[in-house]
Amino acid sequence: MIIGYVSSLFGGFMGMIIGSILVSAKKNLSDGNVVYVFNEKNRKHGKIILYLGSSILILSILFFMNWFFLEKVLFGRPLK
């Protein structure tokens, strides 16, 4: 759980993977029923991790796109 929060804050993508596993992991029982692997509390944490990782990833993509287009393209600085 802690690794999911930390990775979603610092990278985004790995936290999204951990969060989606927490939310959607299911197990087939011998009688044909399908149950969630994690309890409701852990699935709520998984949703938070998933949303946090998605937000961080989108914000970082927007930041780097903004930096690239404003600094490199509009102001004419050569690419290295």
Backbone as numpy.savetxt, mean C-alpha at the origin, in Angstrom:
# Nx Ny Nz CAx CAy CAz Cx Cy Cz
2.05 -6.99 11.68 1.22 -5.80 11.68 2.10 -4.55 11.68
3.10 -4.54 12.53 3.99 -3.38 12.62 4.77 -3.21 11.33
5.22 -4.31 10.75 5.95 -4.24 9.49 5.06 -3.67 8.39
3.79 -4.00 8.41 2.86 -3.46 7.43 2.71 -1.96 7.55
2.58 -1.45 8.77 2.47 -0.01 8.97 3.75 0.71 8.56
4.88 0.18 8.97 6.17 0.83 8.66 6.41 0.82 7.15
6.18 -0.30 6.51 6.43 -0.36 5.08 5.44 0.48 4.28
4.22 0.64 4.77 3.28 1.49 4.06 3.64 2.97 4.23
4.23 3.33 5.35 4.65 4.71 5.55 5.89 5.06 4.72
6.81 4.13 4.59 8.07 4.43 3.93 8.11 4.05 2.47
7.26 3.19 2.01 7.34 2.81 0.62 6.01 2.80 -0.08
5.02 2.31 0.58 3.69 2.26 0.00 3.36 0.92 -0.61
4.17 0.44 -1.54 3.80 -0.76 -2.29 3.82 -2.02 -1.43
4.86 -2.21 -0.65 4.94 -3.40 0.20 3.85 -3.38 1.27
3.55 -2.22 1.79 2.44 -2.09 2.73 1.11 -2.43 2.11
0.94 -2.08 0.85 -0.30 -2.43 0.15 -0.42 -3.94 -0.01
0.68 -4.61 -0.27 0.65 -6.07 -0.39 0.30 -6.71 0.94
0.94 -6.26 2.01 0.66 -6.81 3.34 -0.79 -6.53 3.74
-1.26 -5.32 3.50 -2.64 -4.97 3.83 -3.65 -5.79 3.06
-3.40 -6.02 1.78 -4.34 -6.81 1.00 -4.36 -8.27 1.44
-3.22 -8.78 1.88 -3.19 -10.15 2.41 -4.00 -10.23 3.70
-3.84 -9.24 4.57 -4.59 -9.23 5.83 -6.09 -9.14 5.58
-6.49 -8.39 4.58 -7.91 -8.19 4.32 -8.55 -9.40 3.65
-7.85 -10.01 2.70 -8.53 -10.97 1.85 -8.11 -12.43 2.00
-7.25 -12.76 2.94 -6.81 -14.15 3.08 -7.95 -15.02 3.61
-8.23 -16.10 2.88 -9.31 -17.02 3.26 -8.77 -18.44 3.26
-9.51 -19.31 3.97 -9.11 -20.71 4.08 -10.34 -21.58 3.83
-10.16 -22.63 3.04 -11.24 -23.59 2.80 -11.22 -24.65 3.90
-12.35 -24.86 4.53 -12.46 -25.88 5.54 -12.85 -27.21 4.90
-12.72 -28.28 5.65 -13.01 -29.61 5.11 -14.49 -29.80 4.79
-15.37 -29.04 5.46 -16.80 -29.20 5.18 -17.29 -28.31 4.04
-16.38 -27.63 3.34 -16.75 -26.82 2.19 -16.94 -25.35 2.50
-16.90 -24.94 3.76 -17.05 -23.54 4.12 -15.74 -22.80 3.89
-15.87 -21.52 3.62 -14.71 -20.65 3.46 -14.74 -19.63 4.58
-13.64 -19.49 5.32 -13.55 -18.55 6.43 -12.31 -17.68 6.25
-12.36 -16.50 6.85 -11.20 -15.61 6.82 -10.11 -16.18 7.73
-8.86 -15.97 7.34 -7.73 -16.44 8.14 -7.53 -15.54 9.35
-7.71 -14.23 9.16 -7.48 -13.27 10.23 -8.82 -12.80 10.81
-8.80 -12.40 12.08 -10.04 -11.95 12.71 -10.40 -10.53 12.25
-11.54 -10.05 12.71 -12.06 -8.75 12.26 -11.12 -7.60 12.61
-10.52 -7.63 13.78 -9.61 -6.57 14.20 -8.40 -6.49 13.27
-7.81 -7.64 12.95 -6.65 -7.66 12.05 -7.04 -7.24 10.64
-8.24 -7.59 10.19 -8.68 -7.16 8.86 -8.90 -5.66 8.81
-9.37 -5.05 9.92 -9.50 -3.59 9.96 -8.13 -2.93 9.88
-7.15 -3.49 10.58 -5.78 -2.98 10.48 -5.26 -3.15 9.05
-5.61 -4.25 8.41 -5.21 -4.48 7.02 -5.79 -3.43 6.09
-7.04 -3.04 6.31 -7.65 -1.99 5.50 -6.93 -0.66 5.70
-6.62 -0.35 6.95 -5.89 0.89 7.23 -4.53 0.88 6.56
-3.82 -0.24 6.66 -2.50 -0.37 6.03 -2.63 -0.23 4.52
-3.65 -0.84 3.94 -3.86 -0.78 2.50 -4.16 0.64 2.05
-5.04 1.36 2.74 -5.36 2.73 2.38 -4.18 3.66 2.60
-3.45 3.46 3.68 -2.29 4.29 3.97 -1.20 4.08 2.92
-0.94 2.84 2.57 0.06 2.55 1.55 -0.34 3.10 0.19
-1.61 3.01 -0.15 -2.09 3.56 -1.42 -1.93 5.08 -1.46
-2.27 5.72 -0.36 -2.14 7.18 -0.30 -0.69 7.62 -0.41
0.19 6.96 0.32 1.61 7.31 0.27 2.18 7.08 -1.12
1.81 5.98 -1.75 2.30 5.69 -3.10 1.82 6.73 -4.10
0.55 7.10 -4.04 0.01 8.11 -4.95 0.67 9.46 -4.72
0.83 9.85 -3.46 1.47 11.12 -3.16 2.92 11.16 -3.61
3.64 10.06 -3.44 5.04 10.05 -3.87 5.14 10.09 -5.39
4.25 9.41 -6.10 4.25 9.49 -7.57 3.94 10.91 -8.02
2.95 11.54 -7.42 2.62 12.92 -7.78 3.76 13.86 -7.47
4.44 13.67 -6.34 5.56 14.53 -5.97 6.68 14.41 -7.00
7.06 13.19 -7.38 8.15 13.03 -8.31 7.77 13.46 -9.72
6.52 13.28 -10.11 6.08 13.79 -11.40 6.12 15.31 -11.42
5.67 15.94 -10.34 5.69 17.38 -10.23 7.12 17.89 -10.27
8.00 17.25 -9.52 9.41 17.64 -9.49 10.03 17.51 -10.88
9.78 16.40 -11.55 10.37 16.16 -12.86 9.88 17.18 -13.88
8.56 17.37 -13.96 8.04 18.25 -15.00 8.32 19.71 -14.71
8.26 20.14 -13.47 8.52 21.55 -13.18 9.99 21.89 -13.28
10.84 21.06 -12.70 12.26 21.38 -12.67 12.96 21.06 -13.98
12.67 19.94 -14.57 13.43 19.48 -15.73 12.83 19.97 -17.05
11.52 19.94 -17.17 10.90 20.23 -18.45 10.59 21.72 -18.59
9.89 22.30 -17.63 9.44 23.67 -17.78 10.56 24.70 -17.61
11.51 24.43 -16.73 12.57 25.39 -16.51 13.81 25.12 -17.32
13.78 24.11 -18.16 14.83 23.87 -19.12 16.14 23.38 -18.59
16.16 22.81 -17.42 17.40 22.25 -16.92 17.66 20.92 -17.61
18.87 20.69 -18.05 19.14 19.44 -18.77 19.07 18.23 -17.85
18.63 17.12 -18.42 18.60 15.86 -17.68 20.01 15.30 -17.59
20.34 14.72 -16.45 21.67 14.15 -16.28 21.63 12.67 -16.48
